Amino acid sequence: HPDLQMVKDLDNDDCFWNVPADFSMRANPFTPELGDIVPSEELDLSGNIMPGVYRVLQIANPNMMYMFDLNAEYPLLELDVAAWLCLAYITGETAVPSKGEMERAVEEQMLEEMHIPYLRWCMDMNYFEALNELGDNHWSDDYSDTRTVEMNKQYARYYTGVLAQDMRTAKYPLDLGTQNALNEKGEQHVQIEMLNLFARHLLNSHSRDAQWRTFRDVDAAPFKSIHTGQSAAPLPTPWIQLDRQWTVQKSLNKSSDTILGNKKKKTPQS
């Protein structure tokens, strides 16, 4: 059936889009340096959508549903919510939008992403080139800079907001608020994503522990359950020294003290 051939038979025009002529990006920390970048005439589709699909519904044939994680920040949770969303549409708990409503919603999503620097650069080559010309050692490469923190928080709030809205639509048992008004648990979810970003980008390749430290060896204490407030348990030893059974291997160094979380632990002696 032609409606089942979702991506293979898309026309070239279906893979690009454009913004209204009067589009102007909301001010952000890049604005003083970049000004108002004119969008490209042809924009790539958002990496957060599947062409021809609204949430889990195929727009041309909403009886067909798809679950995928694409550029997911929280893949397992997003797939679980997607499964609930499929169930809600199948059982009639949630009404299936009209074709026009779905197409407008997808366009509105991409238009909103054009206001988020770290999402627009994936769609708009003009904006990508402008960011690329900022060069090395720019303040945006410093993840402790308040301007970078602001943009990363905008990025994290957007993804959490989309997830929150899908949860509401799917009647999911966890409530993070709405896309435009996160509740307390939603804000806690944003904080976890911010901690995750810092863990991955604040590693120092010149530090004494660079030989073994990975983003998994970050201080676990700030990562707290949004349900119980319980902090995550730290690893018993550096991640690189764990085998597949999660038992401790011998130390990389014959004698080394390592810091895991806020506790100083002696690594095993070889």
LOVEX-405544 format. One record per atom (N, C-alpha, C, O): residue in three letters; x, y, z. Coordinates in steps of 0.2 Angstrom, whole numbers, plus 5000, padded with zeros to 4 digits. Each point is the difference from the previous one (the first is absolute). Layout:
ALAXYZ
...
//
This chain:
HIS500449945000
HIS499650065000
HIS500450065000
HIS500550005004
PRO499450054992
PRO500450064999
PRO500150045007
PRO500550035001
ASP499049975003
ASP500050035007
ASP500549975004
ASP500250035006
LEU500049914993
LEU500549975004
LEU500750014999
LEU500549995004
GLN499650044990
GLN500750024998
GLN500250075002
GLN499950054996
MET500249965010
MET500150065003
MET500550054998
MET499950064998
VAL500749915002
VAL500650054999
VAL500349994993
VAL500250044996
LYS499849905001
LYS500349984994
LYS499750044994
LYS500450024996
ASP499050005004
ASP499750034994
ASP499950075001
ASP499650034996
LEU500750005009
LEU499950085001
LEU500350044995
LEU500649984997
ASP499150075000
ASP500250044995
ASP500650045004
ASP500050015006
ASN500450024989
ASN500650045003
ASN499750065004
ASN500350025005
ASP499150014992
ASP499750065004
ASP499849985007
ASP499950055004
ASP499949894997
ASP499849985007
ASP500650005005
ASP499949995006
CYS500750014992
CYS500650005004
CYS500250075002
CYS500550005004
PHE499250054993
PHE500250075002
PHE499450045002
PHE499449984998
TRP500750085005
TRP499550045001
TRP500350075001
TRP500650014999
ASN498950045002
ASN500350075001
ASN499550035005
ASN499549995001
VAL500850075002
VAL499750035005
VAL499650064997
VAL500250024994
PRO499350015009
PRO499750064998
PRO500550064998
PRO500550005004
ALA499350044992
ALA500550054997
ALA500250055006
ALA500550035000
ASP499049985005
ASP500250055005
ASP500349965007
ASP500050035005
PHE500249914994
PHE500349975006
PHE500650045002
PHE500450024997
SER499649985010
SER500650035003
SER500149965007
SER499649995004
MET501049994997
MET500249965005
MET500050045007
MET500250055000
ARG499549915005
ARG500050045006
ARG500750015003
ARG500449964998
ALA499750095006
ALA500750025002
ALA500249945004
ALA499749975004
ASN501050024996
ASN500349955004
ASN500850025001
ASN500250054997
PRO500249925007
PRO500750025001
PRO500450014994
PRO500550045000
PHE499349934994
PHE500450014994
PHE499850064996
PHE500450024996
THR499050015006
THR499850054996
THR500450065000
THR500150034994
PRO500349995011
PRO500450065000
PRO500649994995
PRO500250054997
GLU500049895002
GLU500549994995
GLU499849984993
GLU500350024995
LEU499149955004
LEU499849974994
LEU499550054997
LEU499950004994
GLY499750045010
GLY499550044997
GLY499449954998
GLY499949955003
ASP499750074993
ASP499449974997
ASP500249964994
ASP499950034995
ILE500349915005
ILE500249964994
ILE499449994996
ILE499549975002
VAL500550044991
VAL499549994996
VAL500049924999
VAL500549974998
PRO498950005003
PRO500049934998
PRO500149984993
PRO499950044996
SER500449905003
SER500149974994
SER499350004996
SER499549995003
GLU500550014990
GLU499449994997
GLU499749935000
GLU499450005001
GLU501049955000
GLU499849945001
GLU500349975007
GLU500650005001
LEU499049985003
LEU500249985007
LEU499949925000
LEU499549974997
ASP501050005006
ASP499949925001
ASP499449995005
ASP499950055004
LEU499849894996
LEU499549995005
LEU500449995007
LEU500649985000
SER499050035005
SER500349995007
SER500249935001
SER499749954997
GLY500850045006
GLY500249935002
GLY499649975005
GLY500149945002
ASN499450105001
ASN499649975005
ASN499349984997
ASN499549985004
ILE500450014990
ILE499449984997
ILE500249944994
ILE500650014998
MET498949955001
MET500149964994
MET499650024995
MET499450025001
PRO500849994993
PRO499650034994
PRO499449964999
PRO500049945000
GLY499450105000
GLY499449964999
GLY499749985006
GLY499449975000
VAL500950045006
VAL499749975006
VAL499950065005
VAL500450045001
TYR499049965003
TYR499950045005
TYR500049965007
TYR499649965001
ARG500850065003
ARG500149965006
ARG500149924998
ARG500649994998
VAL498949975003
VAL500149934998
VAL499549984994
VAL500149954998
LEU499550105000
LEU499649994995
LEU500250024993
LEU500350054999
GLN499649904996
GLN500250024993
GLN499450054998
GLN499449985000
ILE500850074997
ILE499550064999
ILE499649974994
ILE499450025000
ALA500849954995
ALA499649984994
ALA499549945002
ALA499549994997
ASN500849975008
ASN499649945002
ASN500149995008
ASN500449965001
PRO499250085003
PRO500150005007
PRO499949935003
PRO500149995006
ASN499649964990
ASN499949935003
ASN500749975001
ASN500149955003
MET500450084993
MET500749975001
MET500450055005
MET499950065000
MET500449905005
MET500350045005
MET500849985000
MET500149944999
TYR500350105003
TYR500749995000
TYR500350025007
TYR499950065002
MET500649905001
MET500350025006
MET500850014998
MET500249954997
PHE500150105004
PHE500750014999
PHE500350055005
PHE499650045003
ASP501149964997
ASP500350055005
ASP500350064997
ASP500250055003
LEU500049944990
LEU500350054997
LEU500650045004
LEU500549965002
ASN499450104999
ASN500650045004
ASN499850005007
ASN500150055004
ALA499649894999
ALA499750005007
ALA500650025005
ALA500549975000
GLU499350075005
GLU500450015006
GLU499849955005
GLU500549995004
TYR499049984996
TYR499849955005
TYR499649944996
TYR499449995001
PRO501049974996
PRO499749954995
PRO499649955003
PRO499449994997
LEU500849985009
LEU499549955003
LEU499450035002
LEU499449974999
LEU500650095004
LEU499450035003
LEU499650024994
LEU499450005000
GLU500950034995
GLU499650024994
GLU499649954996
GLU499550004998
LEU500949945002
LEU499749944997
LEU499449985004
LEU499549974997
ASP500550035009
ASP499549985005
ASP499450044999
ASP499449985000
VAL500750095000
VAL499550054999
VAL499749994993
VAL499450004999
ALA501049984996
ALA499749994993
ALA499549945000
ALA499550004997
ALA500749955007
ALA499649945000
ALA499350025003
ALA499549974998
TRP500550075008
TRP499450025003
TRP499650044995
TRP499450005000
LEU501050044996
LEU499650054995
LEU499749964995
LEU499450014998
CYS500949934999
CYS499749964996
CYS499449975003
CYS499450004996
LEU500649975010
LEU499449975003
LEU499550055001
LEU499449984999
ALA500750095003
ALA499550055001
ALA499650014993
ALA499450015000
TYR501049994995
TYR499750014993
TYR499649944998
TYR499450014997
ILE500849935004
ILE499749944998
ILE499349995004
ILE499549984997
THR500550035010
THR499549995004
THR499550065000
THR499450005003
GLY500850064994
GLY499550055000
GLY500150055006
GLY499650055000
GLU500849935004
GLU500150055006
GLU500250074998
GLU499950055003
THR500549954991
THR500250064997
THR499850004993
THR500149964996
ALA499550105002
ALA499850014993
ALA500650004995
ALA500450045002
VAL499549934993
VAL500550014994
VAL499950074997
VAL499450014998
PRO501150035001
PRO499950074997
PRO499849994993
PRO500249954997
SER499650105000
SER499950004992
SER500650014997
SER500550025003
LYS499549964991
LYS500750014996
LYS500250075000
LYS500650015001
GLY499050044998
GLY500250075001
GLY500350025006
GLY500550035001
GLU499249945005
GLU500250025006
GLU500749975001
GLU500450035003
MET499749914995
MET500749975001
MET500550034996
MET500650015002
GLU499350014992
GLU500450044996
GLU500250075003
GLU500650025000
ARG498950015002
ARG500150065004
ARG500549995006
ARG500450045001
ALA499449915003
ALA500449995006
ALA500749994998
ALA500550025004
VAL499749944991
VAL500749984998
VAL500350074998
VAL500650015002
GLU499150034994
GLU500350064998
GLU500150055006
GLU500550035000
GLU499049975005
GLU500150045006
GLU500649985004
GLU500450045003
GLN499749894997
GLN500649975004
GLN500650034997
GLN500550025004
MET499649974989
MET500650024997
MET500150075001
MET500650035000
LEU498950014999
LEU500150085001
LEU500250015007
LEU500450055001
GLU499449925004
GLU500250015007
GLU500749985000
GLU500450045004
GLU499849914993
GLU500749985001
GLU500550054996
GLU500650005002
MET499150044994
MET500450054996
MET500250055005
MET500550044999
HIS499249975007
HIS500250055005
HIS500549975005
HIS500250045004
ILE500049904996
ILE500449975004
ILE500749994997
ILE500049954995
PRO500550085007
PRO500750004996
PRO500249934999
PRO500249994994
TYR499849975011
TYR500349934999
TYR499549954996
TYR500249944999
LEU499350094999
LEU499549964995
LEU500050034993
LEU500049974995
ARG500050105005
ARG500050034994
ARG500649984995
ARG499950004994
TRP500750005010
TRP500649994995
TRP499949934997
TRP500449994995
CYS499249965007
CYS499949944996
CYS499650014994
CYS500049954996
MET499650105004
MET499550014994
MET500250054995
MET499950004994
ASP500550055009
ASP500150064996
ASP500750014998
ASP500450015005
MET499849984989
MET500850004998
MET500250075002
MET500650015001
ASN499050044997
ASN500350075002
ASN500250015007
ASN500550035002
TYR499149945003
TYR500150015007
TYR500649965002
TYR500450025004
PHE499649924993
PHE500649955001
PHE500650044998
PHE500549995004
GLU499650044990
GLU500650034998
GLU500250065005
GLU500550015001
ALA499050035001
ALA500150055004
ALA500349985007
ALA500450035002
LEU499349915001
LEU500349985006
LEU500749974999
LEU500450015004
ASN499749964990
ASN500749974998
ASN500550065000
ASN500649985002
GLU499250074996
GLU500550064999
GLU500250035007
GLU500450045000
LEU499349945005
LEU500150035007
LEU500749975002
LEU500450035004
GLY499949924993
GLY500649985001
GLY500149965006
GLY499549985004
ASP501250004997
ASP500149965006
ASP500150045006
ASP500050065000
ASN500049915006
ASN500050045007
ASN499550055001
ASN500150055003
HIS499349944994
HIS499550055001
HIS499749985007
HIS500049955002
TRP499650105000
TRP499749995007
TRP499549945000
TRP499949975005
SER499850024989
SER499549955000
SER500349935000
SER499649955001
ASP501150044999
ASP500349945001
ASP500149995008
ASP500249945002
ASP499750115002
ASP500149995007
ASP499349995003
ASP499650045000
TYR500349905002
TYR499449985003
TYR499850025007
TYR499549995003
SER501050055000
SER499950035006
SER499850084999
SER499850035005
ASP500349994989
ASP499850074999
ASP499250015000
ASP499649964998
THR500250095006
THR499350015001
THR499650014994
THR499449985000
ARG500950044994
ARG499650014994
ARG499949934997
ARG499549984997
THR501049975003
THR500049934998
THR499549975004
THR499649964998
VAL500450055009
VAL499549975004
VAL499350014998
VAL499549965000
GLU500450114999
GLU499350024998
GLU499849974994
GLU499449985000
MET501050014995
MET499849974994
MET499949925000
MET499549974997
ASN500950005007
ASN499949935002
ASN499449995004
ASN499649954999
LYS500250095005
LYS499450005004
LYS499450004995
LYS499549975001
GLN500550084995
GLN499550014995
GLN499949934996
GLN499449984999
TYR501150004999
TYR500049934996
TYR499749955004
TYR499649964998
ALA500650035009
ALA499849955004
ALA499250015002
ALA499749955000
ARG500150115001
ARG499350015001
ARG499649994994
ARG499449985001
TYR500850034993
TYR499649994994
TYR499949925000
TYR499449984999
TYR501149985001
TYR499949935000
TYR499649975005
TYR499649964999
THR500550075007
THR499649975006
THR499250034999
THR499649965001
GLY500350104996
GLY499450024998
GLY499649964995
GLY499449985001
VAL501050004994
VAL499749954995
VAL499849945003
VAL499449974999
LEU501050005005
LEU499949945004
LEU499450005004
LEU499549965001
ALA500450105003
ALA499550015005
ALA499350014996
ALA499549975002
GLN500550064992
GLN499450004996
GLN499849944998
GLN499449985000
ASP501049984997
ASP499949934998
ASP499749965006
ASP499549964999
MET500850055007
MET499749965006
MET499350025001
MET499649955002
ARG500250114998
ARG499450025001
ARG499549974995
ARG499549985001
THR500750034992
THR499649974995
THR499949935001
THR499449974998
ALA501149995004
ALA500049935000
ALA499649975007
ALA499949945001
LYS500050115003
LYS499749985007
LYS500549965004
LYS499849955003
TYR500850074996
TYR500649965003
TYR500050015008
TYR499850065002
PRO500449895002
PRO499950015007
PRO500550055003
PRO499950025006
LEU500650004991
LEU500450055002
LEU499950074997
LEU499950004994
ASP500050055010
ASP499850074997
ASP500650055002
ASP500250015005
LEU500050014989
LEU500650065001
LEU499750074998
LEU500450045000
GLY498949965000
GLY499750074998
GLY499950004993
GLY499849954997
THR500250115000
THR499950014993
THR500650034996
THR500550015004
GLN499549994990
GLN500550024996
GLN500250075002
GLN500650025000
ASN499050035002
ASN500150075001
ASN500050015008
ASN500250065002
ALA499649895002
ALA500050015007
ALA500249945003
ALA499549965002
LEU501150024999
LEU500249945004
LEU499850015007
LEU500150055003
ASN499849895000
ASN499950005008
ASN500649995003
ASN500550004997
GLU499549995010
GLU500649995004
GLU500449944997
GLU500650005000
LYS499049944999
LYS500449944997
LYS500350024993
LYS500549974999
GLY499250074997
GLY500250024994
GLY500750045000
GLY500549984997
GLU499550065008
GLU500650045001
GLU500549965003
GLU500650014998
GLN499349945006
GLN500549955003
GLN500349964994
GLN500649995000
HIS499049994995
HIS500249974994
HIS500550044996
HIS500549974998
VAL499350095001
VAL500550054997
VAL500750005004
VAL500550004996
GLN499450005010
GLN500750015004
GLN500449944999
GLN500650004999
ILE499149945000
ILE500349944999
ILE500450004993
ILE500649984999
GLU499050054996
GLU500350004993
GLU500650055001
GLU500549994996
MET499550065007
MET500550055001
MET500649975003
MET500650014998
LEU499349955007
LEU500649965003
LEU500349954995
LEU500649995000
ASN499049984996
ASN500249964995
ASN500450034995
ASN500649984998
LEU499250085000
LEU500450044995
LEU500750025003
LEU500549994997
PHE499550035010
PHE500650025003
PHE500549945001
PHE500650004999
ALA499149945002
ALA500449945001
ALA500449984994
ALA500649985000
ARG499150044994
ARG500349984994
ARG500550054997
ARG500449984996
HIS499550085006
HIS500450054997
HIS500550045004
HIS500450044998
LEU499649945009
LEU500450045004
LEU500649955002
LEU500450025005
LEU499749934991
LEU500649965001
LEU500650044998
LEU500050034995
ASN500649965009
ASN500650034999
ASN500549954997
ASN500349965004
SER499950054990
SER500549954997
SER500750015003
SER500449964999
HIS499750105004
HIS500750015003
HIS500049995008
HIS500550015003
SER499049965000
SER500049995007
SER500349935001
SER500249964996
ARG500050045011
ARG500449945002
ARG499649934999
ARG500349954999
ASP499050065001
ASP499649945000
ASP499749994993
ASP499649964999
ALA500750074996
ALA499850004993
ALA500149934997
ALA499649984996
GLN500849985007
GLN500249934997
GLN499449965001
GLN499949954996
TRP499750065010
TRP499449955001
TRP499450035001
TRP499449974999
ARG500550105002
ARG499450035001
ARG499650014994
ARG500250024994
THR499149965006
THR499550004995
THR499450045002
THR500050025006
PHE499650004990
PHE499450035003
PHE499649965005
PHE499650035003
ARG500549904996
ARG499649965005
ARG500350015007
ARG499749975005
ASP500950064996
ASP500350005006
ASP499950075004
ASP500350025004
VAL499250014993
VAL499850075003
VAL499749985007
VAL499849955002
ASP500250115002
ASP499749995007
ASP499349984999
ASP499650044997
ALA500249915006
ALA499349975000
ALA499550045004
ALA499450004999
ALA500950035006
ALA499550035006
ALA499550054997
ALA499449995002
PRO500750054993
PRO499550054998
PRO499549974996
PRO499450034999
PHE500749914998
PHE499549964996
PHE499549975004
PHE500149955003
LYS499350084998
LYS499549985005
LYS499449984996
LYS499850034996
SER499949925007
SER499349974997
SER499550065001
SER500050035005
ILE499649984990
ILE499550055000
ILE499449975004
ILE499550045001
HIS500549905001
HIS499549975003
HIS500149995008
HIS499650025004
THR501049964998
THR500249995007
THR500550055002
THR500150015006
GLY500350034990
GLY500550045002
GLY500749975002
GLY500450035002
GLN499649904997
GLN500549965002
GLN500650014994
GLN499950004994
SER500750015009
SER500650014995
SER500249944997
SER499949945003
ALA500350064991
ALA500349944996
ALA500649975004
ALA500450045003
ALA499749904997
ALA500549975003
ALA500750014996
ALA500049994994
PRO500550025009
PRO500750014996
PRO500249934999
PRO499949955003
LEU500550054991
LEU500349944998
LEU500649985006
LEU500250045003
PRO499949904998
PRO500449975005
PRO500850024998
PRO500449995004
THR499750024990
THR500750014997
THR499950044994
THR499550004997
PRO501050035000
PRO500050034993
PRO499749954995
PRO500149945000
TRP499450094996
TRP499749964995
TRP500449964996
TRP499849944998
ILE500850085000
ILE500449974995
ILE500349935004
ILE500349964996
GLN499650045010
GLN500349945004
GLN499549955002
GLN500149955003
LEU499350064994
LEU499449955001
LEU500049954994
LEU500150024994
ASP499849925007
ASP499949954995
ASP499349994998
ASP499650045003
ARG500249924993
ARG499349994998
ARG499649985005
ARG499450015000
GLN500949965006
GLN499649975005
GLN499950065006
GLN499849995005
TRP500550074993
TRP500050055005
TRP500449995006
TRP499850025006
THR500749934993
THR500549995006
THR500650044998
THR500150024995
VAL500350005011
VAL500550044999
VAL500649974997
VAL500249945002
GLN500150094993
GLN500749974997
GLN500550035004
GLN500050045004
LYS500649944994
LYS500650035003
LYS500150084998
LYS499850024995
SER500550015009
SER500250074999
SER500450014994
SER500449964998
LEU499550104999
LEU500550024994
LEU500650025003
LEU500649994996
ASN499550045010
ASN500650025003
ASN500149955006
ASN499549985003
LYS501150014998
LYS500249965006
LYS499850035007
LYS499849975005
SER500250104995
SER499850035006
SER499650074998
SER500450044997
SER499049965004
SER499650064998
SER499450015004
SER499749965002
ASP500250105000
ASP499450025004
ASP499650044995
ASP500250044996
THR499149945004
THR499650034995
THR499450025004
THR499849985005
ILE499950084992
ILE499450035003
ILE499449984996
ILE499950014995
LEU499649955009
LEU499449984997
LEU499450035004
LEU500049995006
GLY499650064991
GLY499650035004
GLY500350055005
GLY500550034998
ASN499349975008
ASN500350045005
ASN500549965005
ASN500250035005
LYS499849914993
LYS500449955004
LYS500749984997
LYS500049994994
LYS500550015010
LYS500649984998
LYS500149935001
LYS499949975005
LYS500249994989
LYS500149935000
LYS500749984998
LYS500250024995
LYS500049935008
LYS500749974997
LYS499849954995
LYS499649955001
THR500850064993
THR499949954995
THR500349935001
THR500550005004
PRO499349954993
PRO500349935002
PRO500750014998
PRO500250034995
GLN500349935008
GLN500750004999
GLN500149944995
GLN499749955000
SER500750064995
SER500249954995
SER500549955002
SER500249964997
//
